């Protein structure tokens, strides 16, 4: 499964950025499609899922608000990853390998991964701040944090990551 995930990230990192730049050639389409298929295949394992923190945030943001879940992920992913890396390793070396980030030090690796994710988001023209969601207000953040905390995907967070609703709200405020 790890090899599948690394290959998915390699393909998606190239394919999605190229798509966002307007490229629709065969190589770009192949990278985007193969990356998507590999990512879908690689999310499940016999006793767990690899969907966790970012997907739980995506559910909490997209449910009840006028935003597509992929756009919600684009907004929250850099902030969720920064929080994750402040708290646990989060398999950053594996993510760095897939995203083509130099793994010089723990801090630089984490920064590089977050930056690579932002590059993909920005190339796709996705929203960057929660305040861009028309029907979401800053006063909604505590209830979203509570929803994220109760999301079933939180059970699959990396060992050692056990955020409180207040921790999750702080991540949402970073994304506000």
C-alpha positions in Angstrom: 0.0 0.0 0.0 2.8 2.5 0.7 4.3 2.0 -2.8 0.9 2.6 -4.3 0.5 5.8 -2.2 3.9 7.1 -3.2 3.2 6.5 -6.9 -0.2 8.1 -6.6 1.3 11.2 -5.1 4.0 11.3 -7.9 1.4 11.1 -10.6 -1.1 13.5 -9.0 1.6 16.1 -8.1 2.6 16.3 -11.7 -0.8 15.7 -13.4 -3.0 18.0 -11.2 -0.5 20.9 -11.5 -0.3 20.5 -15.3 -4.1 20.3 -15.5 -4.4 23.4 -13.5 -2.0 25.1 -15.9 -4.3 24.2 -18.8 -2.3 21.2 -20.2 -4.5 18.5 -21.5 -1.9 16.4 -23.3 -1.8 12.6 -23.0 0.9 12.6 -20.4 -1.0 15.0 -18.2 -4.2 13.1 -18.5 -2.4 9.8 -17.8 -0.8 11.2 -14.6 -4.1 12.6 -13.3 -6.1 9.5 -14.1 -3.4 7.0 -12.9 -2.8 9.0 -9.8 -6.5 9.1 -9.0 -6.9 5.4 -9.5 -3.8 4.6 -7.4 -5.0 6.9 -4.6 -8.4 5.3 -4.5 -6.8 1.9 -4.4 -4.3 2.8 -1.8 -6.6 4.2 0.8 -7.8 1.0 2.2 -5.9 -1.6 4.2 -7.1 -4.8 5.9 -7.7 -3.2 9.3 -7.8 0.5 8.7 -8.1 3.3 6.2 -5.6 6.0 5.4 -8.4 8.6 5.2 -8.3 10.5 8.5 -7.7 14.1 9.6 -8.0 16.0 6.3 -11.1 14.0 5.2 -12.7 14.5 8.6 -12.1 18.3 8.2 -13.5 18.1 4.7 -16.7 16.4 6.0 -17.1 19.0 8.7 -16.6 21.9 6.3 -18.6 20.6 3.3 -21.6 19.2 5.2 -24.1 22.0 5.5 -22.2 24.7 3.6 -22.1 25.7 -0.1 -18.7 24.2 -0.9 -17.6 21.1 -2.7 -15.6 18.7 -0.5 -12.6 18.9 -2.8 -12.5 22.6 -2.4 -12.9 22.2 1.3 -9.9 19.8 1.3 -7.9 22.4 -0.7 -8.5 25.0 1.9 -7.8 22.9 5.0 -5.1 20.4 3.8 -2.1 22.7 4.3 -3.3 23.8 7.8 -4.2 20.3 8.8 -0.8 18.9 7.7 1.1 21.7 9.5 -0.8 20.8 12.7 -0.2 17.1 12.1 3.5 17.6 11.6 3.7 19.7 14.8 2.2 16.9 16.7 3.5 13.6 15.2 5.7 12.4 12.4 2.8 11.7 10.1 5.0 9.6 7.8 6.4 12.7 6.4 9.3 10.9 4.7 6.9 8.8 2.7 4.9 11.9 1.7 8.1 13.8 0.8 9.1 10.9 -1.4 5.8 10.9 -3.3 5.7 14.7 -3.6 9.4 15.1 -4.6 10.3 17.0 -1.5 13.8 17.0 -0.1 13.8 15.4 3.3 16.7 17.5 4.8 15.3 17.8 8.3 11.9 17.1 10.0 11.0 20.8 9.9 12.1 21.4 6.3 10.4 18.2 5.2 7.2 19.2 6.8 7.4 22.7 5.3 8.2 21.3 1.8 5.2 18.9 2.0 2.8 21.7 3.0 4.2 23.9 0.2 3.8 21.1 -2.4 0.2 20.6 -1.4 -0.4 24.4 -1.6 1.2 24.3 -5.1 -1.3 21.7 -6.3 -4.2 23.6 -4.7 -3.2 26.9 -6.2 -2.6 25.4 -9.7 -6.1 24.0 -9.6 -7.5 27.4 -8.6 -9.1 26.1 -5.4 -10.1 28.4 -2.6 -7.5 29.2 0.0 -9.4 30.5 3.0 -12.6 29.3 4.8 -13.9 32.9 4.6 -14.3 32.4 0.9 -17.2 30.0 1.5 -20.2 32.3 1.2 -22.5 30.8 3.8 -19.9 29.9 6.4 -19.1 32.4 9.1 -16.4 32.6 11.7 -18.9 31.9 14.4 -19.5 28.5 12.8 -15.9 27.3 13.5 -16.6 25.8 17.0 -19.5 23.7 15.7 -17.5 22.6 12.7 -14.6 21.6 15.1 -17.0 19.5 17.1 -18.3 17.8 14.0 -14.8 17.1 12.8 -13.9 15.7 16.2 -16.9 13.3 16.0 -16.2 12.2 12.4 -15.6 8.4 12.0 -12.4 9.0 10.0 -10.8 10.5 13.1 -10.4 7.0 14.4 -7.7 6.5 11.7 -5.5 9.4 12.7 -1.8 8.5 13.1 -0.8 7.1 16.5 -0.2 10.0 19.0 -2.5 12.4 17.3 -5.5 12.8 19.6 -6.8 16.3 19.0 -9.4 18.0 21.1 -12.2 20.1 19.6 -10.2 23.1 20.7 -7.2 21.9 18.7 -9.3 21.3 15.7 -10.9 24.8 16.0 -7.4 26.3 16.1 -6.6 24.6 12.8 -9.9 26.0 11.4 -9.0 29.5 12.6 -5.6 29.2 10.9 -7.6 28.5 7.7 -10.1 31.3 8.3 
